[in-house]
Amino acid sequence: MSTGLAQSVDVDVLVVGGGNAALCAAISARRAGASVRVIEAAPKFYRGGNTRHTRNMRCAHDSATAWLSGPYSEQEFWNDLLEVTQGKTDAELSRMMIDRSAAMLDWIQQQGVRFQPSLGGTLSLGRTNSFFLGGGRAMLNALYRTAESLGVAVEYDAEVVDLTVTDGAFTSAAVRRQDGVGHITARSLVAASGGFEANLEWLREAWGATADNFIIRGSPYNRGGLIKVLLDKGVQSIGDPRQCHAVAIDARAPKFDGGIITRLDCVVFGIVINKHAQRFHDEGEDFWPKRYAIWGRLVADQPDQIAWVLFDARSLPLFMPSLYPPISAATVADLGAKLGLDPAAVGATVTAFNRACRPGAFDPAVHDGCRTKGLAVDKTNWARPIDTAPFYAYPLRPGITFTYLGVRVDRDARMRMADGSGAANMFAAGEIMAGNVLGRGYAAGIGMTIGSVFGKIAGEEAAAHALER
């Protein structure tokens, strides 16, 4: 399909963004023979958006490997995705992504990324998720080394603030740099610049005053400017602005960029109470990888968007600790006082919980059926009395990782226009189009799957279009 571009252009493929999805797109486009430029809004040290904070990716695979403890079939992956999204997903795109995810484990290694076995306490993901050796920053650095060795040009501290789009065909981008605004012409565009989670004004539009108590786990540079530009240019939107990957994180975390070390993985081993010392959700309804991303929204619905997870000495060794130490006390009442809560109310809630615990064989590796009976909100697995001193607590706030409102795409990662047609030469990958797969909910590591699979597709398709002569 011809876009009517002039012969003189700055680059074949312009990639906007600097994280996993953008780099997968840039590498695949360059390997296909296109010239590629990456525009990253962040300074070099902070490049990569939320990829810097990730640890693993979820891919289908047929057997155990040196770093995976067993098989994870496409059907099981699909079932897990259906469960966490409650069916709110584009089935065609999601099934395609899952099918192609199996090949990503080899392809991503070919780009210099290395894996390692999962560590203890990392959400029990040793079978389903591949962990990056050195974490997300090491993975990101490997992709940048590969991209630059192939001749991909990378520019930092540069934000795309406008696009020239006519009848679904992109021709140029306006780029704001420290010395002013310039323009880049290209034959194809790949948008991979993340969500709008760091745009506090936009969060308030969606959530109201509740958003003032949100903590942004990732990059302060993910403000969603390109999403607004694309929607203004007639690209079809996907997703709900209130839907997002939101986890319960340590309330002492910084407002931005605290990353994965501020996440708390201990909820299944204790109870969660609000400022009135009331429990409000089943802490043991399923394995933590399938439920940890619902707790941000649950805490957001509580008074003042604050909660606390309480547990005892027996549970302390069972999970990866947060960056911050837990608050501790010799008695439950003393712990409640340290938290600024009514000690009597905290004590009453813990006592009622302990009395409601039924006998069972506690086992965090399976749905052990250790449950409570008779509470307004029963805990259905991993329930055992909180009775062994010292007692511990972490304060919880909603931690927003990334938002799901973005642009609709097809199987070729091509953006769809508002009239239903396909864009001529505009493609998208990563968080900016994650709402196609994630209508709600989240499963650990799937953000990297979306970015890698659709990034590779977007790069290949953008290059194929650009190289049409």
N, C-alpha and C positions, 0 to 999 in steps of 0.2 A: 504494500500500500504506500503510495507516494504521499509525502507531506508537503511537497512544494518548497522544500528548503533550498536555499541557495547553495552552490557548490562550496563556497568558502564558509567553513565552520571551525570553531575552536577545537572541538573534540567530537568523536563519534558518540560516546555514551557519557552523560553527566550523572553521577551518583551523588545524591544529597543525603548525608548522614555519615557517621563514622564508626558504627558498631558492627556486630556480627553480620547482620543482614546486608549492610552496605558493603562490607569487605567481601562477602561471598558473591555478591552481585558484581563487584569490580573485578574480582579474580576470574570469575567465569566469563565475563564479557571480554576481558583482555586475552584469556586463553582462546577465545573464539576469533581473535584477530582484530578486535576493535580497539581504538585508542580510548582511554578512560581517564576521567578526572573525578576525584572524590572531594566534595566540599563538606567540611566539618565545622560546625559552629563553635565547638569548644576549643580552647587552647590545646596544644599537643599533649601536655601532661594529663589533661582530663579527657582525652579523646575516648570515644567508644561508647558513650551513653551508658546504659545499664549493663552492657556486656562486661564492664569492668568488675561488676559485683557478682556475676554468676559463678556457678561451680560445675554445672553438669548440663547434659542434654538428654532428652528422652527419645530413643529410637527403637523401632522394632528390630529384633534379631532372632536368629533361629537356634542359637546355642550359646553356651557359656564361652567366655573369652578370658584373656589374662586379667581383665579388669571387671568383667561382668559375671555374676555367680550362676546365671542360668538363662534360658530362653525367655523371650517376651514377644509373643506372636502379634501379628497385625490385628487379629480379632480381639485379643486382650487389650491392646492399645485403644482400639475403637470403643470397646466396652467401657474402658476407664474414661475416655473423653466424653462419651454419652452420659455417663454418670455425673461427672463434675459439672458439665454444662446443662444438665437436665434436658438434653435434646436440643438446646439452642445453639446449633452449629450448622454450617452449610455442609451437608453430608458429602456431596461430590468433592468439594475442595478438601475436606478433612480426610476422607478416605484416600484421596490422591496423595496428600501430604504424608500420611502414615505409610503408604506403599513406598514412597520415595525415601522415607526416612532411613530405611534399612541400608541403602547405598551411601548415605551421608557419613556413616562411621568410617568407611574407607576413604571417601573423597576428602573429608575434613582432615584426615591424617596426611593425605597427599599434599595438603597445603601447609604442613609443618606442625599441626596441632598434635599433642600427645595426651594419652589418657593414663589414669591410675586407678587402682581399686578404691572403692569408697571407704571413707573413714568411719569409725564407730560413731553412732549418734547422729548420722546425717540423713535422717528421715527414712531409714530402712529402704534405701534405693539401690542397693548393691546389685539387684537383678535387672531392674528396669532402666536405670540411668547410667550413662558413661560420664565419669568425673574427669575434668581437665587437670592434667599434671600442672601444678602451680596455680590453678584457679583461672578465673575469667580474664585477668589482666595478662597472664602468660599466654592464654589462648589468643587473645586479641593481638598481642605483640607478634605472635607467629603469623597471623593472617596479614598484618601490616608488612612484615618482612617479605613474605611471599609476593604480595601485591606490588611493593616497590621494586623487588627484583625483576618483576615482569614488565616494569615500565609504567605502572599506574602512577599518575601524578596526584599528590595529596596536598590540599590547602587547608590550613587551620585558621581559627578566628575569623571565619567567613560564614555569613548567614544568608541563605536564599530568602529574600523578602518579597519577591514577585516573580511571576512567570508570564511569558507571552504564549497564549494558547488560542488557536483559532480552529473552530469546528473539530475539537478533540485532538488537534495536532500541536505539539509543543515545538517552539522554535528557539526560545532563549530564556535565560534566568537572570534576574537582577540580584546581584550579590553585594551585601553590605560588608565592607571591610573597615579597618580602623582609619583608613585614609579616604573613605567615601564609598559610593555605590558604583559598581561597574556591571558589565553584562557578559555572559558567556553563552555562545550559541552552540547547539549540539543537535545531533540527528535523533537521539533518543534520551529519555529521562528515566532514571530509577529513583523513586522516592523511598528512602529508608531512614527517616529522621526521627523515629520514635513517636510517642504519644504526647499528651499535653499535661501530664501530671505535675510538672513544675510551674505551670501557669496558675497561680493561686486565684487570680480573678476568674478564670474559666471554671475552676473547681467550685468557686462560690456560686457561679451561675447555675451549676448543676445541683449542688448540695446545700446551698444556703450557708448560714453561719456555722453549721456543723463542720464545714471544711476548714475553719480556722484552727481546729485542733488536730488536723491531719499532719502527719510527718511524711515527708517525701523520701523514700528510701534511696532513690537513685539520683541521676544527673540533674543538676539545676538548669541544664541547657535544653532539656526536653520540654519546650514550651508550646509546641503544637502550631507554630507559625505556618509551616508548610501545609498542615491539614486545612487551616482556614483558607489559604490561598487556593488550594486545589478545589475545595468545595465551592469557593467563589467563582472558579473558572468552569464550573459545570460538571465536576466529577461527582458521581453518586456516592452518598455516604453509607456507612455501615456501622451498626453498633449504637448503644445507649451511652450517653455521656456520664451516667452514674455507674455504669458497669466498669470494673477494673480489677486488676490483680492487687488485692489489698489484704495484708497479713497483720497479725497482732505483733507489734514490735515493742521493744523496751521504751517506755515513755521518756527515758532520760536521753534518748538518741538525739543527735542534732537535727535541725529542721530539714536539711538536705544532705544527701550523699552518704548517709551512715552505712548503707550497704547491708550485705547479708549477715554481718556479725552482730547486728542489732536485732535480728529476728529471734524469737523465742520458740523453742520446739518442745517445751515441757507441758503444754496444756493437757495432753492425754494422760499425764501422770499425776494430775492434781484436780483442783476445781477452780473455776473462774467466777469471781464475784464482782458486782458493780459497787458504786459508792455507798449503796444502802446495804451492802453485805449480802446481796441476793444473787444466787446463781441464775443464769438466763439461757443456757443452752447445754445440750449433751456433749460433754468433753470427749466422750469415747465412742462416738457414733461410727467412726471408720478410721482406717489407718491415716496417720498424719499427712502423708504426701497428697492424699485426696481431699483433706479438709483444712489444711493450714491456711489456705487462701480465702476461706470464708470468714475467718475470725476478725479480719480488719473491719468488714462490714458489720459484724455483730457488735463489736466494740463501738463502732460509729453510731449505733442505734441506742447506746446507753447514755444516761445522764452525764453531761460534760465530756462525753467521748473518752471515758477513762474506765479501766477495770484492773483487776489484779488476779494473777494466778497464784494459788497457794498449794504447797506440797510439803512433804516432810523429808527427813534425812534418808529414808529408804529410796526415794526417787531421785535424789541429787545426782547419782552417778549415771543415770540412764539416758542423758541427752547431752548434746553439744551446748556448752555454756554460752551465754551472751557476752558481749564486750564488757558489760557492767556486772558486778557481783550481785547476787541476790540479797535482799534484805532478810535478816535472820533474827530470831528471838527464841528464848527458852520455852515460852508458852504461846499458845494460840492467841490468848488475850493480849499479851505483850506485843505480839506481831501486829495485831489489829491496831493497837495504839501507835506503833511506829509508822503504820501506813496512813495515819490520820483518820481512821475509821472508828466507828463505835465498837470498842472491844467486846462488849456483851453481845452485840449483833453478830460479829464475826464468830465468836465462840458458839453461839446458838446454831449458826449455819453449819459449822464444822461438826458439831455434835450430832445434828440431825443427819448429816451425810454419813457419818461413821456408823450410826445406828441402822441406817438403811442399806449398808453394804451387805451383800449376800456372800456366803462362803464360796470359794472357788480357787482354781489354780492360776494365779497371776502369771501371764506370759505376754510381754509386749510384742512378740514376733507373730502372734496370731490373734484373731478375734477370740479372746479367751472367755467371753461370757461373764466375766466378773462384773457384776452390775449392782445397782441399787434397786430397791423396790419400795414404792410408796411415796416418793417425793413428787412435788409438782413438776420438776424436771429431773428425770432419772438419768443416770449415767449408765450406758449399756455395755461398755467394755472397760477393762483396766481400772475398775473401781475397787479400791481397798482403803481401809480407814487411814486417815491422816492423824497418826497417833504417836509417831516416833520423833522425839526431839533431837536436834533443834528443828524449828519450823522455818520455812522459807517462803518468800514471795517476790514476784517481779511485777512492776507496774506496766500496764499495757496501754498503748495508743494505736489507732489505725495507721498502718504504714502503707502508703500507696506506692506500688512498684511501677505499674504503667496502666494507662487507660485503654479502653477498647473502641472508643469512637474513632473512626478513620475512613478509609476509602474502600469501596467495593472493588474486587478483582475477579478475574476468571482463572481458568486452569493454567493459562500462560502468564499469570501474574500481571496481566494487562488491566489497567483501570477501566472501569465501566463508567460511562457518562450518564448523566441524569435521565437522558432520553432512552437509555437501555443499550445504546451502541457501545462498541469497544473503542477506547482511545486509540488514536493512530500510532502513537509512539511513546506512551507514558505507562510505566510499570511501577509496581510497589512491592515492598517486602518488609517483614518485621512488624514491630508494634504498630506502625501506621496502618496496617491492614489486618491486624490480629483479630479484630472483631468478626471477620469472616469465619474464623475457626472457633473463637471464644465468644459466644453470645453472653455467657456468664461463667463464673467459676474458673478454676485453674487446677492443673495437675503439674507437680514439680517438674521442671525442665522443659516444658512444652514451648515456652517462649523462644528458647534457643532452637527448637525444632522448626517452628514457624519461620524464624529468621534465616536459618541455614537453607531449608528446602526452597522456600519462595525466593530467597536471595539468589541462589544458583539459577533457578528458573528465570527470574527477572533479568539477570545479567545475560544469559544466553539469548533470550528473546529480544532484549534491547540491542544486543550486538547483531543479531540476524537482521533486524529491521534497519539498523544503521548502515550495514554493509550491502544492502540492496542498492544497486546502481542502475 
